Amino acid sequence: MQILNDTTDTLIKELQSPNSFNIIITTHHKPDGDAMGSSLALFGYLKQLKHKVHLITPTDYPSFLHWMPGHNDVIVFEQNEKRCKLLTEAADYIFCLDFNDLKRINEFGPVVENSKAKKIMIDHHREPAGFDDYRYWTYEASSTSELIFDFIKKCGDIEKITPEIADCLYTGIMTDTGSFRYRGTSSNTHRVIAELIDRGAQNSLIHEKVYDSNTPMRLKMMGFVLYEKLEILPAYNTALVYLTREELSRFNIKTGDTEGFVNYGLSIEGIKLSVLIIDRTKLVKMSFRSKGDFSCNEFARDHFNGGGHKNAAGGQSSDSLEMTISRFTEVLTQYRDQLK
């Protein structure tokens, strides 16, 4: 990694002192494999340092991640607001993983912001908002899980990466790199993966647990999406899928069931941008994936209150699904030359 903003030297000395601190770890809403992999790995590591550690997620997360070591210790803010607020008020440190803006943790954001605890951001998304006291950040890392590995190594505690921690980190890196095929996968990423396997990561079993745990309804939903909902906008080399509340209900879709759907559009020859738009009742959620130089991050940030990576980003809209689709297609006309 060429660009690393690291201000954690003092933090590491404090964490490795004889003192026991109250520590909160949190990550973004609807956590994915990297969010949970990095958070559970850090959770396991800090417990070995004899700190009092709690892992709080703003919302629930996909069932295909529930096998991960430490899952039973996770506290979901939406389901335990009072307890989470008390724990956060008493915290000495709050680790914020895989996000760089407190808006990404929903209603838990103001609770974290108002806490007197020192905030530590470990993340790989562009343009941090600057709420943190310490940071270990670069947008050139494949994943936050890769950064957690490097952070533990910097602490001089590589031997504290147990097989359970290795499983968590491997999961995070694997999912955020698309099984090691995305552009952000570097030679360092592969070196980290080799080290994790050496330390006990069950690579084959992890792939099975994450990718081979479909329900029949999810597969039926996938067929419905590809056959009836996939639209091609040839003037913009764009693939579009949108899903209504009724369609989500018809297939009994739960958290994580639409994971990866947006990627199918990019498998079509000539497509440079793939978009998934879902009516989630409170908000319309949007996922963007691209090939080449088209920046999903800038597109999402400039038009749909989102952001992320150059070739993978998310956004949202408070308009209706119909109005959001209309606005998206209108905005798309500005990018005809870039997408051709």
N, C-alpha and C positions, 0 to 999 in steps of 0.2 A: 504494500500500500504506500502510495507516494504522499498522500495528504492525510495526516492524522492530527486532530486537535485534541491533545491530551493534557488535562490539568489535574490529574488524579494522584500526583506524588504525595501530597499531604494527606489526602484521603486514605491511601493505602497504609501509611504509617499509623493513622488513627485506628483503622480496622484491625491491624495486626498488633495493637497494644493489648495489654492484659485486660482492658476494660470490656465489659459486655454492653452492647448498645441495642436499643430497640430499632429494628429496621423493617421498613415496608418495601416490598417490590411490587411494582404495578406495570401494566402494559396496555396497549390500545384496546378499544372496544371491539367485540367480536374477534378475539385473538386467533391468529393463524398458527401454523406450525412453528414459525420462527419466533413469534411472540411468546408462545408457551415453552418452546425449547430453551430459549435464552433465559426466561424467567425461572423455570424449574431448575435449570442448571445452576444459576446464581444462588437460588434458594438452598440447594444442596451444599454448595461451597461455603456460604456464609454460616450455615448451621455448624459446619465443621470447625469454624473459628469461634464457636460458643456464643454467638450472638442470638438474641431473641428475634426471629425472623417470621414475618407473615407475608404471604403472597395474595394480593387482592387484584382481581380482574374486574373491570367495569361491568362486564356482561358475561353471559355464558359463552362457551366455545364448542367446536365440533366434537361429536362423540368419538370420532376416529382418533382423537388425541387423549381420550380419557385413560388409556393404558399407561400413560407416561408416569415414571416414578415421581411421586409428590402430588399427583392429581388430587388425592383425598384431603390434602391440606389446603387446597385453594379455596379462598373465600370470594364469593361473587357479590360485588357491591349492591347490585340491584335487589338481591335477596337478603342482604344483611347490612342495611345502611347504618343503623345505629352502632353496631359493633365496629364496622369499618371506620366510622368517624372517630370513635373513641381510640382505636388503635393508631389512627393517623395523627391525632392530636398528641399522643404520647410518644411519637416516633422521634428518634434522633436523626435518622437518615431515611430518605425515600429514593430508591432507585427507580428510574423511569426508563423502561426498555422498549426499544423498537417503535418509538414515537418521539417527536420533537416539538410538539405543541400540545398544551394542556386541553385544548378543544377535542383532542383525539380520545380523551377518557370520559367524555360526556359529563354527567352530573358529579362524577368523582373529581373532576378538574378543580372546581372551587375549593373542595375540601383539601386537596393537595396544595393548592396555591396558598391557602390561609394557614397551613401548618408552619410552625417555626422550625421544622426539621430542615437540614441541608438536603438539597435536591441534586441527584446525580443522574445525568442523561448519558445513556450508552445506546447509540443509534447509528443507522447508516442511511437515513433519508436526507434529502437536500433541504437547505434553508431552515435551520433550527430557529425556533421562536425566541430563545434566549431566557427561559425561565430558570435555568439551572445554575447551581453554585459550582459544580464540578462537571466535567464532561470527558467522555472517551468516544470520539465521533469521527467518522469519515464516510463520505458517500461512495467511496471506492470499495468498501467491503462487500462481500457477497450477501451478508446477512448480519443481524445483530448477534446471532449465535457464534459466528466466527469471531466477532469482537469480544464476546465473553470468554472464549477460549484464550485469545490473546491477552485479555485483562488478567485472567487467572495466572497465565504464564508470566506476565509482568510482575505479579505479586510474589513470584518465586514459589508458587504452590502447584506446579504441574502434577506433582504426585498425589494431590488431593482430588484429581479428576478420576472418580470412581467409575466402574462400568455403568452405573445408573446415570451419572452426570454425562458420560460419553454418549449414552443413548439419547438423552435430551438434546445435546448439541448437534449430534448427527441428524436428528429429526429436523431441527431448525434450519440447518444448512441445506439439507436435501430438498426440503419443501420450497425454500426461498430461491433456490437456483433451478427449479424445475428439473430435479434429479441431475444437477450439474451440467445443464445445457445452456443456461442463460449467459448473456454477455458478461455479467458481473463475476462469473466463476473464474478465478485466477489460479495461478500455480500455487499461491499460498493457500487457497481454499483446498486444493487437493492434498497439500502437505498436512493441513489440519485434519482432514478426513482420515488420512493414513494413520496419524497419531491417535485419533479417536478409536479407530478399529483396533490398533495395538493395545489401547486401554480398555477394550472390552465392548465397544459398541457393536450391537448385533445387526449389522447392516442389512442382511437379507430379511430378517424378521421385521425390522423397522419398515422396510418397503412394503411388506405384506400387510402389516397392521394399518398403515396409512392409506395405501392405495387399493387394497383388496378387502375393503370392509363395506362395500356398497349394499344398500337395501334394495329389494326388488323395485320399490317405488322410485328410488333415485334413478335407477337405470331406465325405467319407463319414462321418467321426466326427461332424461337425457335424449332419448329417442324422439320424444315430442318436440323438444327444443330444436334438434337438428332437422327434423322433417317439416315441422309446421311453423317454427318461429324464426328461423334463420333468414335474414334478408341481406342481399348484396346490393351495395350502392356503388355501381361500377364507375361512376364519374369521379369517385373519391377513393377507389380501391379500399373500400370499407365494408366490414361485415357487422351487422347489427342484430342483436337479440333483445327483446324486451318482454318482461313477464308481469302479469297483473296479479293483484291480490287473490283473485278467484283461481287463477292457475296454480299459485303457490298452495292454496288450500286444497285444490283438487288432488294434488300429488303429495299432500301432507308433508310439505317441505319444512325441514328443521334447520337450525344453525349448521352451516358447513355443507349442506346438500347441494348448493350451487357452486361450490368451490371448483375452480378449473374450467367451468363452462365457457368463460370468455376466451380461453386459449384456443378453442376449436376453430374459431374464425380465422386465426393466423395460419392454420394448416392448409388453407385454400390458396392455390397458386395465384400470385399477383396481389393478394390482400396485404395491405400495409398497416391497417388499423382495425382492431376488433373491439367492439363495445357491447357491454351487457348492462342493461338498465332494468332495475327491479323495484316495484312498488312495495316498500316495506311498511306501509301504513303511515307511520309518523313522518318519514322522509322517503324520497326516491333515491336509491343508492345506485351508483354508477361505477363500473370497472372498465379500465382502458388498458389495452395491450397493443404494442406496435413493433414493427421491424425497422431496422435502419436508423436514420437520423431524426425521424419524427418524434418529438418530445411529448409523451403523455403527461409528464409532470407539469409542463408549462400549460398545456391544453386544459388540464383539470384545474390548475391553480387560477388561470385567467378567467375561466368561464363557469366552473362548477364547484367553487369553494372546496377544492381538494388539493391533491399533490401526491408525491411519492417518488418514483424513480423515472429515469428518462424513458424507458420502454414499458413501464408498468406503474399505473397510478389509479387512484380512486377519487370519486367526487360524490356530491350529493346535491339534491334540489328540494326545496320546500314547496315547489309547484306540483300540480297534478302530474300523473304519468304522461298524459296526453300532451300537456304543455311542455314538459321536460323533453319529450321526444321531438316536439316541434322546434324547441329552442336549440336542441342539439343539431338537428339537420340544417337549421338556419346558420348556426355558427360554423358548421362544417364547410360552408361555401367559401369562407375566408382562407381555407387551407387546401384548396384544390391543387394549386401548383406544388405544394410540399408533398402531397399524397400521390401525385401522378408521377 
